[in-house]
Amino acid sequence: MGVRLVVMDDHRLLAEALAAALQLRGHRVLAVGTPVGVAADLVVNRRPEVCLLGVAHPEDPTVFDVVRRIRRERPEVSVVVMGNVTHLSGVAAAFAAGAAGYVRQDERIEVVERALTRVRSGEAAVAPDLLQQVFEHLLRPVAEPDDEAVRLLRLLTRREVQVLKRIAEGEDTRAIAEGMAIAPSTARTHVQRVLMKLGARTRLEAAALAARTGLLELTDNM
């Protein structure tokens, strides 16, 4: 069954071309709009399953405010960002804001379509090589933890902090379980609790949030 979606891009022609291509592949495009800044209004009113959000400048710290609003007002809607990967901080910021997927702006329509389908199913959608680059970027130390990091750290148990560190290193549930000598089901429970306490939907979003706030720096001795 096709995905119900809203297509947004700063370039109207690109948005319309994407919408037309996806409709031909059996998806239902509820709205097409530009600029990206009005995407949240369309999502709130049309209630799609997925919002495909093309951004020209993902390195702009304010560009993903629209994603935060969608997460706040329509948390059931998954957002897939389409943009360049020149600035890894922009990719990380997209996930920190709540995006469920990120695809390169020059990807084939088949890749975009797979991303839409995956996020509708509750999975994250990002190319493995890009995911690895983003994790490496997130592991670079930040200058100084902020107040949000202190607040978040107080929410986590020592065990959950250990799990968060392993999430930030890119470990999957099996690797976390083996590394901590616990059952996979226990590791899965710890991961779910970490995501819930941080208000994150995906592991990458949790890692991005921890890196952005400096939370990982506060946990160095734990």
N, C-alpha and C positions, 0 to 999 in steps of 0.2 A: 504494500500500500504506500502511496506517495506521501511525502512530508508536507504538512501545512506550514508555510513559512512567509516571512516578510523579508524582502531583499532591499538592503540599503547600501548606498555608496555615495561618496562625494562627487563622483562623476555619473551624471544621469544616464549617458549612453551605455556605460558599463553595467549599471544596475539593470537597465532594460534588457540588455543582451543576456545577462546572467539569468534573469527571470524567464526570458523566452526559451533559453536552452533547457532550463530545469522543467518548465512546463511541458516541453516536448518529450521529456523523459518520465512524465507521469506525475510530477509533483504539483501541488496546488499553491500557487503564489497568491496570497491574500492582498498584498500591497507592495508597491515599488516606490521608493522615495529617496529624495536627496534634499539637503545635505544630511550627513550622519546625525547631526544634532537633533533632528526631529524623529529619530528612529524610535525613541522610547514612547512617544505619543502614539505612533502607529501600532506598536506592540501592545500597549495597554488597551487600545481600542479594538484591535482585531484579534488578539489572543491566539497567535500562531503557536505551533509546537517549537519552532526554531526561528531565530533571527539571524540571517546571514548579513554580516556587517563589514563592508569594505572600507578600510581607512587608508588615507593617503600618507599620513604621518603618525605612525604608531609610537614614535619617540616623544610625541607631545604628551606631557603628563596629564592634560585635561581631556584627551580624546576619549578615554574610556569611562568618563563620568556617566555616559549614556548606558554603559553596561551595568554600572553600579545601580542606576535607577531601575533598570529592567529587573535585576536580581531582587531589588527591594520591593517593587510593586507587582511583578509577575515572576516569582521565583520558579514557577513551573516551566518557564520558557528557557530553552537552551540557546546560548549565543555562540555562533561560530564567527571568528574574526578572520578576515582575509586582508593581508597586507604584506609589506616587505619584511625581510628578516635581517636587514642591514644592522639594525640596532636591537641586540638581544634584550636590552632592558625594556624595549617596547613590547616584545613578545611576553616577557615575564609579567609586565604590567597588565597585559590583557588577562592573563590567568589570575593575577592577584585581584583584579576587579570582578572576577566571577565568570569569565568566558569558559566555555566547555571545550572549545576547539580553536585551532589556529591553522590556517592553510596559507601557503605562499600565494601572492597575487598572480603569479604566472603559472599556477597549476592547471592541469587538464580538468575539464568539467567532471570527469569520472572521479577524480580525487575529491573534488568539492562535494559531489553527491554522496560519496562514502562517508565524508565527515558529517554531513547532515544526518544521515541515517544512524551513525554511531552515537552522536550526542542525543538524538531522540530516544535512544535506548538507555541513556544514562551513563554512557562511557565518555571518556575524554578522547578527543580526536586531534592528534598532532604527529607529524612524521618522526620516527625514532631518532634520526640524526639531529633533527631540530630540538627534540626533547633533551637529548644528551648535551647539546650546546647550551641550552637554557639552564640545565642543572649546573653545568660547570660555571656559568655566569653567576648563578645564584650563590654558589659557594665562595665567591670572592668576598672577602670581609668588607663590611660597611664601616663607616667612620665611627659611629657611636650609636648604641641602642637608644631608642626613644621611649617615651612613657607608655606607648601602646605595647611595646615589647614586654615591659615589666608587668603590665596588666594581664597580658596573655599568658606569661610564664606562671602567674599565680593560679591560673585555671588548670594547669597540667600537673599530673603526678610525676614523680621521678621516672617511673617506668614509661609514661607517655612521652616524656622529653626524649628518652632514649629512642623510642619509636620514631619521633619526629626527626631526629638526626638521621636515622636510616632512610626515612622517606626522602629527606633532602639530598641524600647520596644516591638516590635513584633505585633503591632496593625494592623488589616486589615483596608480596606477602610471604612467599616461601623463603626468600633470603632473610627477611626479618626474623622469621621463626627459627631458622637454623642459627643465625648469628646470636640470638638471644636465648637459645636452647628452650624454646617454648613451642607448644602445639600451634599449627597453622591457624586453627580456629581462634586460639587466644590472640595470636598476632593480628588476625583480621578484626577482632573486637577492639583491640588497642588502636588500630588504625582508624576505625570508625569513630571512636571516642575522640581522637585527636582532631579529626575533620570536624566533628560536631562542635567541639569546644572552640575551635578557631573560626567557626562559621564558614568553613571551606567546603566546596562541593567535590573537588578532586584533589589528589595528592600533589599535583603540580601547583595548584592554587595555594595549598597549605605551605609548600616549600617557598613559593614566591612571597607569601605574606611574612613568613619567618625571616627571610633574607631582607626584605624591604624594611622591616621594623628593627632589625638587629637582634631578634630573638635568639638566633643561632649563636650569636656572640655571647649572650648571657648564659648559655648552657654549656660553655666550654669545659667547665670544671664539674659537670654533673654526670 
